Amino acid sequence: MNRVPLPDLKQEHLSRTGLVKLPPEQAEIREATRKASARLRKELHVEPLPEQSSSSLHPLVRSASERLRRRDGWPENTLLRSAPKDVLNISVTKASLDRTLGIVDGLIKSLATQGFEFEVNPDQGETLIRWLETGTTMAFSLAEQVKRLPHVITPAEERAQKRYWGRSRWDGSVEYPNIARYDFIPTGVLTIEVGRWPSRSSWKDTPRTRLEQRLSGVIAGVLDLARQTHAKQLEETRRKEAHQRAVAHYEFLTRRLTDEVERFKQLESQATNWERAARLRDYANAVERQTAATGGPSAEQVDWLSWARAKADWLDPLVQVSDPIIDAPEPKRPGFGWG
């Protein structure tokens, strides 16, 4: 099958691809934020987390400890304990709970010295970090990674299966044993996430360092993210205001155009009616001259001339009169049984 070859691509119309250079204002903000974050990492030093009693914990951490240590009410499949609508957004296994609470307690207290506070939003089921200086809020969560592996049937579950197959032949009320499809294994690897897309950062345990050893970096990263989030919010506010101004200007121009077209149509209509009224008067005058040449208008012709000139006055936009018939309300059709 013969196909027509494609035309040669014009090189001058090719658009550049790859990284796009930021505007100077955004580049300055990003550079200032980077330098401030680097300086804070050097200056900020968080002591290793000591063993703390329940009374010394931050009130939010103490409430989370009491809620997450409850014995019942947790899903059996994932082993994770979480109640984000009641307490801090923490999702960890029981074995990692003490360590998690210590990390969050140290994080809350250290960030408080930098002008931040934590709050729980029960309606949305999320924990927020609020920067008191600007009111900027960022979502917070701390979760443990849990491995999911195919479940290996235990001897007890295998015996339960055999009992089911043996009894189900003559007893239809027997239920199949509840056997999990997967086994969940705690890893103890914790991850902190702060912010929402596209302004979001995360920190996690690594084979070499744990989160409690890098709290200084986490705090500096939170401050850096707060500055970036605030700058983006200001830019978004500016863009929305510019868009609203553009929409208002567009609506003004379209409304002005519509009004102008309507006024012009009204002008044309009035000029046309004025010409029609003048033509009707000329015609009535011609009829009157003709009747006068033949002995004067009769009473019927006098009535007609008065009617014609009244219609001309009604049509003339420069004469403000109403027609008793044309301008009267539209008559209504009588209904059934009208008497």
N, C-alpha and C positions, 0 to 999 in steps of 0.2 A: 504494500500500500504506500503510495507516494504522498508525502505530506509537504505542505508549504513550509519552508524554513522560517524560523523566527527572525525578526529584524535584529540588527546589531544593537547591543546595549550601549547607550550613550554614557560615557564615563563622567561627564560633568554633572549629571543628575544623581550620581550615587551619593547616598547619605552616609555619614560616618556612624560606625557602630562601636560599642564598647563602653567604657566608663565615661560618664558625663561630669564635667567640672561643675562644682557647686557655685552658686552665686557668691559674690564677695561677702555679703552680710552673713549668709549661712556658714560659709567657711570660717569666718572670724569667730562666730559663736561656737562652732565645733572645736576649733583650736583652743579657745579659752576654756572650754569645758574639759578638754583633754589635759591641759596643763594644770587646772585646778584639781582634777582627779589624781593626777600623778603626785602633786604636792601633798594632797591629803593622805595618800598611801604612805608617804614617807613620814608624815607627822603623826598619823593616827597609830596607836598601838593598843591593842586589846589584850588584856591579860588572859592566860588560859583559864577556862571555866572551872571554878572550884565546885566541890560538892556543896549543894545548898539544901537547906531545909525548906519544907513547904511554906513556912511563914515568911521566908525571905524572897520567895518568888514574886514576880510581877502579878497583879491581880488577874490579868487576862490569862497568864500562864497557869496560875493556880486554879482558875475555873476550868481550863482545858485539862489539867491533870485530874481533877475530880470527875469530869465528864468521861474522859477516855479510859479511866481505870475501872469503869463499871464492868461487872462480870458478864452480864447478858446484853443482848440487843445488837450483836455484831454479825455481819455475814460470815458464813462458814467457808465460803469458797475461796476468798482472797486473803483472809487472815488480817486484812487492814482495818484499822479503827479510825473513823472519821465522823465528825458531826459539825460541818461548816456552818449550819444555820444556828448552832447553839454557841460554839466556841471558835477559837482560832482554826484556820483552814489547815489542819494537819492530817495527814493520811499515812499512818505507819503501823507496824505490827507491835504487839505488846512488848517484845524483846527490845525494841528500839525506842520505846516511849520515854524512858528516863533521859537518854542521851538527847533526844529531840527536844524535850522540854528545856533542857539546859541550854541548847543552842538558841532556841527562840527567846528565852529569857535574857541571855546575853545580848542578842541582837536588838531586842526592844529597848533595853536599858542604854545601850551604846548609841542607838539612833536617837533616843530622847535627848541626849546631850548635844546633838546636831540639829535639833529643832524638828523632830519627827515624832509622830504618835501613831499607834496602832488602834484600829477599831474594827468591830465585827458588824457586818451588815446582814442581819438575819433574813431579810426579805429576799436578797439575791443569793444568800448562802456563800458569801465571800468575805475575806479579810482584806482590809485596806490599810495602806501606809499613807498617812497624810503629811505633806510638807506644810507646816504651820505658816511659813513665811509667804507662800503663794497660794495655799489651798489646793495644790496639785495632789491628786490621789493616784495610787498605784496598787494593783491587786497583788496579794501575797499568798504563797502556798509553800508548804514543805511536805514532800512525799517520799516514801521509801519505794525503791524498785523491788518488785516481787517477781520471781521467775515462775513461768507456767510450763509445766511438763505434762506429757500424757500420763494419765493415771495408770498405775500398775495394780492390778487386782490382787487384793490380799487373800490369804487362805479363808478367812471368815466370810468375805464377800463371795468367794467361789462356792463355799458350802451353802450360802444363802441362795445363790443362783440354782444350785442343784435341787434344793428343797422346793424352790418355786416351780421348776420344770416337773418335778415329781408330783406335786400337789395340784398344779393348775389343770392337769388332765381330767380331774374329777371334781375340783372345787374352783368355780369361776370367780369367786370373791377374793382369791389370793392376789395380792399386789406384787408387782415386780420389785425387787429390792432396789433401794435408792443408792446407786453407785456413781460417784463423781467421774466426770470425763477427764478432769485435769487435777494435778497436784500443784499447789502453790508453795513455793519455797522462799522464805525471807532471805534477802541478801545483805541487809544492813546498810545498803548504799542509799544515802539521802541526797535529795536535790531540792534546792531553794529556787523558786521562780518569782520574779517581781515584774510587774507591769503587764501590759497587754500589747498585742500586735498592733502597730509595727514597732513600738517602743517597749521591748521586753528583754530581760537579761536573766540568766540562770547560772547557778553554781552547784557543783556536785562533788561528792567524795571521789577521790582518785586513789589508785593503788599506793601513791606516795604520801598524800596529805589528805586529812579529813577536814570537814567544814569548820569545826571548832578551832582548827589551827590556822584558818584563813579568814576569820571573821573581820579582820581589818580590811582585807580586800573586798569582802562582801559589802561592808558598810560604805567604803569609798565608791564601789560600783553602784550602790543604791543612790548615793548623792549625785553621782554622774548621771544616772538614769533619770533622776528627778529633774535635773537641770535640762536634759534633753527633752523630757516630756513637757515641761513647762514652756520651753522655746517652741516646740511644735504646736502646743495649744495656742500660744500667742500668734503664731503664723497662721494657724487654721482660723482663728478668730478674725485676723486681718483679711484673710481670703474671703471668709463669709461676708464680712462687712462690705468688702469691695464688690462681691457678687450681688449683694442686696442693693448697693448703690447702682450697679449696672442694670439690674432688673427694674429698679424704680425709674431710671432714666429711659429705659426701653419702653416701659409702660406709659411714661409721659409722652414720648414721641409718638407712639401708636395712638394714644388717646387724642393728642393734638391733631394728628392726621385725620382720624375719624371725624372729629368735630369740624375740622376745616372742610372736609369733603361734604359733610352734612349741611354746613352753612352755605357752601357753594351751590349745592342742589336746591336748597331753599331759595337762594337768590335767583337761580334760573327759573324756578317755578313761579316766584313772585313776578319776575319780569315777563314771563309768558302769560300769566293771568292778567297782568296790566295791559299787555298788547291785545289780549282777547277781549277785555272789557272795553278798550278804546274801539276795537272793531265792531263790537255790539252797539255802542253808542252811535258810531258813524252809520251803521245800518239802520238804526231806529230813526236817526235824523233824515236819512234818505227816504225812508218810508213815509215819514211825516211830510216831507216836501212833495212827494208824489201825491199823497192824498189831498194836500192843500191845493195842488194844481187841478184836481178833479172835483173841487167843490167843498173841500174841508173834510177832516176825518169824522167818521161816524162815532157814535158812543162806543161801539164795540172796538173800533180802531184806537180810540183814546185809551180804553182799558188795556189793550194790547201794548201800546206804546209805554204806558206806565209800568206794565209788567216787565217789558224788555229792558227798560232803563233800570228798574230795580234789580234785575238779574245781573246787569252790568256792574252796578254798584256793589252787589254781593261778591262778584268775582274780582273786583279791583282791590288789590292789597292796601291801597292808600285810603280806602273808605271802610270804616269799621262799622259794618252792619251785619245783621244775621237774617237768614231767610226763614220765614215762619214754617215752611214746609220741609225744605231740604235739611235744615238744622234741627228739626224737631226729633224727639226720640222715635226710634224704630217701632212701628206698631207690633203688638203681640198677637199671635194667632190665638183665637179663643179655644179653650180646652173642651173636652167632652162634657156634655150636659150643661153647657153655658146657656143661661136664660136671660 
